[in-house]
Amino acid sequence: MNETQAGPPSPTFLTLVLKTMSGIGGGLVGMAVLLGIFLGASTILQSAWSPDLIANGGDPMTKSPLFIFVFMAMIFLTSLAANVVGSLLFTYVESEKYSRRTTALYQIFFINLAIFVLLAPIYIVLDARNLLQMISFLAGFHVLLAGLASMMVLEIVGNLQYALIGVYGVIFSFTFSTGTILSVFEFTGRNPTIILFAALPIIWISLGFMTTITEMFYRWLWSLYGIDFLMSRTTYGIDYGEAEVEEEVKEDLAGADFLNK
């Protein structure tokens, strides 16, 4: 197997603390944007957004026709704000690792826009059928998916050689944050409004903490066994040790005949 002299990233305990705090910062920015839109459009949103109304399927007559469009814009803008700010703070904590800051932020914007475009028709269909509880679950899925996709993009652009470590970290973050969000949902009496405000901080705290812990754990494994099995250039199976086929260079006989003449 192939190995590098430097080895995988070796984050310190300070990095763990700073990335966790940065995750809190990104989540709080998204929550602040959510609060601003929620209060600014309260007459549109609160007419349909109450736990009792959602549990009973809602009443189409009490819901503004602009509800779903304002709600979709709110979810998109809040998740985008949290994802961009959280990722930006991560790049400052580990500036050497995430040196391609501008490129990563552009790609994060595009992936968030793509997720929104793909989910928008589902929002509209659920609203047309007056399935408000399903809309709340879709919003939670939207926020979670956009956050994890943004972190995945940041890891791939920032550290392609060890992007697989980032993939594992994001998967662990997904598991942890999903379990935490579901627990909060149960303990708050299945209130979707509380989940909307709590989801972004939970997701980004999890991303900051779990991705760094994953890197620290993998660095420990590498130092213990000396095998860099998550490095992108490490090869396995029939790829390992396979020599590259060199193109055969044919002798230039035409040129030799010309000189003989």
C-alpha positions as CSV (number, residue, x, y, z in Angstrom):
1,M,0.0,0.0,0.0
2,N,1.0,3.6,-0.6
3,E,1.9,5.8,2.3
4,T,2.8,9.4,2.8
5,Q,5.6,10.7,5.0
6,A,3.4,13.4,6.6
7,G,0.5,11.1,7.3
8,P,-3.1,12.0,7.9
9,P,-4.3,15.3,9.6
10,S,-3.4,15.6,13.3
11,P,-5.9,18.0,14.9
12,T,-5.2,19.1,18.5
13,F,-7.6,19.4,21.4
14,L,-7.7,23.1,20.7
15,T,-8.8,22.4,17.2
16,L,-11.6,20.2,18.5
17,V,-12.8,23.0,20.9
18,L,-12.5,25.8,18.2
19,K,-14.4,23.7,15.5
20,T,-17.1,22.9,18.0
21,M,-17.4,26.5,18.9
22,S,-17.4,27.4,15.2
23,G,-20.2,25.0,14.7
24,I,-22.2,26.7,17.4
25,G,-21.5,30.0,15.7
26,G,-22.8,28.8,12.3
27,G,-25.9,27.2,13.9
28,L,-26.7,30.4,15.8
29,V,-26.4,32.6,12.7
30,G,-28.8,30.3,10.9
31,M,-31.2,30.4,13.9
32,A,-31.0,34.2,14.0
33,V,-31.9,34.4,10.3
34,L,-34.8,31.9,10.9
35,L,-36.0,34.0,13.8
36,G,-35.9,37.2,11.8
37,I,-37.9,35.7,8.9
38,F,-40.3,33.9,11.3
39,L,-41.1,37.1,13.1
40,G,-41.2,39.2,10.0
41,A,-43.7,36.9,8.2
42,S,-45.5,35.8,11.4
43,T,-49.0,36.6,10.0
44,I,-48.3,34.2,7.1
45,L,-46.5,31.4,8.9
46,Q,-48.3,31.3,12.3
47,S,-51.7,31.0,10.7
48,A,-50.8,27.5,9.8
49,W,-47.9,26.7,12.1
50,S,-49.2,25.4,15.4
51,P,-48.8,21.9,16.8
52,D,-52.5,21.3,17.2
53,L,-53.3,22.4,13.7
54,I,-50.5,20.3,12.2
55,A,-51.5,17.2,14.2
56,N,-55.0,17.4,12.9
57,G,-54.0,17.9,9.3
58,G,-54.6,21.6,9.2
59,D,-57.4,23.7,7.9
60,P,-56.9,25.1,4.4
61,M,-59.1,28.1,5.1
62,T,-56.8,29.3,7.9
63,K,-53.6,29.0,5.8
64,S,-52.3,31.8,3.7
65,P,-51.7,30.9,0.0
66,L,-48.3,32.4,0.4
67,F,-47.4,30.1,3.3
68,I,-45.5,27.4,1.4
69,F,-43.4,29.9,-0.6
70,V,-42.5,32.0,2.4
71,F,-41.7,28.8,4.3
72,M,-39.5,27.4,1.6
73,A,-37.6,30.7,1.3
74,M,-37.2,30.7,5.1
75,I,-35.7,27.1,5.2
76,F,-33.4,27.8,2.2
77,L,-32.0,31.1,3.6
78,T,-31.5,29.9,7.1
79,S,-29.8,26.6,6.1
80,L,-27.7,28.5,3.5
81,A,-26.6,31.1,6.1
82,A,-25.7,28.4,8.7
83,N,-23.9,26.3,6.1
84,V,-21.8,29.2,4.7
85,V,-21.0,30.8,8.0
86,G,-20.2,27.4,9.7
87,S,-18.0,26.4,6.8
88,L,-16.3,29.8,6.7
89,L,-15.5,29.6,10.4
90,F,-14.1,26.1,9.9
91,T,-11.7,27.4,7.2
92,Y,-10.3,29.9,9.7
93,V,-9.8,27.3,12.4
94,E,-7.9,25.0,10.0
95,S,-6.6,27.5,7.4
96,E,-3.9,25.1,6.1
97,K,-6.3,22.3,5.5
98,Y,-9.1,24.4,4.0
99,S,-6.8,26.7,2.0
100,R,-9.2,26.9,-1.0
101,R,-11.8,28.9,1.0
102,T,-13.5,30.8,-1.9
103,T,-13.8,27.8,-4.1
104,A,-15.4,25.8,-1.3
105,L,-17.9,28.5,-0.5
106,Y,-19.0,28.8,-4.1
107,Q,-19.5,25.0,-4.3
108,I,-21.4,25.0,-1.0
109,F,-23.7,27.7,-2.4
110,F,-24.3,25.6,-5.5
111,I,-25.0,22.4,-3.6
112,N,-27.5,24.2,-1.3
113,L,-29.3,25.7,-4.4
114,A,-29.4,22.3,-6.1
115,I,-30.9,20.7,-2.9
116,F,-33.5,23.4,-2.7
117,V,-34.5,23.1,-6.4
118,L,-34.9,19.3,-6.0
119,L,-37.0,19.6,-2.8
120,A,-39.2,22.5,-3.9
121,P,-41.7,20.4,-5.9
122,I,-42.1,18.1,-2.9
123,Y,-42.9,21.1,-0.6
124,I,-45.5,22.3,-3.0
125,V,-47.2,18.9,-3.4
126,L,-47.3,18.3,0.3
127,D,-48.8,21.8,0.8
128,A,-51.4,21.1,-1.9
129,R,-52.5,18.0,0.0
130,N,-52.4,20.0,3.3
131,L,-49.9,17.6,4.9
132,L,-48.4,20.2,7.3
133,Q,-46.7,17.6,9.5
134,M,-45.0,16.1,6.5
135,I,-43.8,19.6,5.5
136,S,-42.2,19.9,8.9
137,F,-40.4,16.6,8.5
138,L,-39.3,17.6,5.0
139,A,-37.9,20.9,6.4
140,G,-35.9,19.0,9.0
141,F,-34.6,16.6,6.3
142,H,-33.8,19.6,4.1
143,V,-31.7,21.4,6.8
144,L,-29.9,18.2,7.7
145,L,-29.1,17.2,4.1
146,A,-27.9,20.7,3.2
147,G,-25.7,20.9,6.2
148,L,-24.1,17.4,5.7
149,A,-23.7,18.1,1.9
150,S,-22.0,21.4,2.7
151,M,-19.5,19.8,5.0
152,M,-18.8,17.0,2.5
153,V,-18.0,19.6,-0.1
154,L,-15.8,21.4,2.3
155,E,-13.9,18.3,3.1
156,I,-13.5,17.3,-0.6
157,V,-12.4,20.7,-1.8
158,G,-10.2,21.4,1.3
159,N,-8.4,18.0,1.6
160,L,-8.9,15.7,-1.4
161,Q,-6.1,13.4,-0.3
162,Y,-7.9,12.5,2.9
163,A,-11.5,13.2,1.8
164,L,-12.5,9.7,2.9
165,I,-11.9,10.7,6.6
166,G,-14.3,13.6,6.0
167,V,-16.9,11.2,4.6
168,Y,-16.7,9.0,7.7
169,G,-16.9,12.1,9.9
170,V,-20.0,13.4,8.1
171,I,-21.7,10.0,8.4
172,F,-21.0,9.9,12.1
173,S,-22.3,13.5,12.4
174,F,-25.4,12.5,10.6
175,T,-26.1,9.6,13.0
176,F,-25.4,11.7,16.1
177,S,-27.4,14.8,15.0
178,T,-30.4,12.8,13.8
179,G,-30.6,10.9,17.1
180,T,-30.3,14.2,19.0
181,I,-32.9,16.0,16.9
182,L,-35.4,13.1,17.3
183,S,-34.8,13.0,21.0
184,V,-35.5,16.8,21.3
185,F,-38.6,16.3,19.2
186,E,-39.9,13.7,21.6
187,F,-39.0,15.6,24.8
188,T,-40.6,18.8,23.5
189,G,-44.0,17.3,22.9
190,R,-43.4,16.9,19.1
191,N,-43.3,20.6,18.6
192,P,-42.0,21.3,15.1
193,T,-41.3,25.0,15.8
194,I,-38.8,24.1,18.5
195,I,-37.1,21.6,16.2
196,L,-36.8,24.2,13.4
197,F,-34.8,26.5,15.8
198,A,-32.8,23.7,17.4
199,A,-31.9,21.7,14.3
200,L,-29.2,24.0,12.9
201,P,-27.1,24.4,16.1
202,I,-27.4,20.6,16.7
203,I,-26.2,19.8,13.2
204,W,-23.3,22.2,13.2
205,I,-22.1,21.4,16.7
206,S,-22.2,17.7,15.6
207,L,-20.2,18.5,12.4
208,G,-17.6,20.4,14.2
209,F,-17.1,17.9,17.0
210,M,-17.6,14.5,15.2
211,T,-15.4,15.3,12.1
212,T,-12.5,16.4,14.3
213,I,-12.9,13.4,16.6
214,T,-12.9,11.2,13.6
215,E,-9.6,12.8,12.3
216,M,-8.0,12.4,15.8
217,F,-9.1,8.8,16.0
218,Y,-7.8,8.0,12.5
219,R,-4.5,9.7,13.3
220,W,-4.2,7.5,16.4
221,L,-4.9,4.3,14.3
222,W,-2.3,5.4,11.7
223,S,0.4,6.0,14.3
224,L,-0.4,2.6,15.9
225,Y,-0.4,0.5,12.7
226,G,1.4,2.6,10.2
227,I,-1.2,1.9,7.4
228,D,-2.8,4.9,5.7
229,F,-5.9,3.0,4.6
230,L,-8.1,6.1,4.1
231,M,-5.7,8.0,2.0
232,S,-7.2,8.5,-1.5
233,R,-4.1,7.1,-3.3
234,T,-3.9,4.0,-1.2
235,T,-4.8,1.0,-3.4
236,Y,-6.3,-2.4,-2.7
237,G,-7.0,-5.7,-4.4
238,I,-6.0,-6.0,-8.1
239,D,-5.1,-2.3,-8.2
240,Y,-2.3,-2.8,-5.7
241,G,1.1,-3.3,-7.3
242,E,-0.2,-3.2,-10.9
243,A,2.4,-1.7,-13.2
244,E,1.3,1.0,-15.6
245,V,1.3,-0.1,-19.2
246,E,3.8,2.0,-21.2
247,E,3.0,2.9,-24.7
248,E,5.3,1.2,-27.2
249,V,7.4,3.7,-29.2
250,K,7.8,2.5,-32.8
251,E,11.1,3.1,-34.6
252,D,11.0,5.9,-37.1
253,L,12.0,3.9,-40.2
254,A,10.8,6.5,-42.6
255,G,13.2,9.0,-41.3
256,A,16.1,6.6,-41.5
257,D,15.3,5.8,-45.2
258,F,15.2,9.5,-46.0
259,L,18.7,10.0,-44.5
260,N,20.1,7.0,-46.4
261,K,19.0,8.6,-49.6
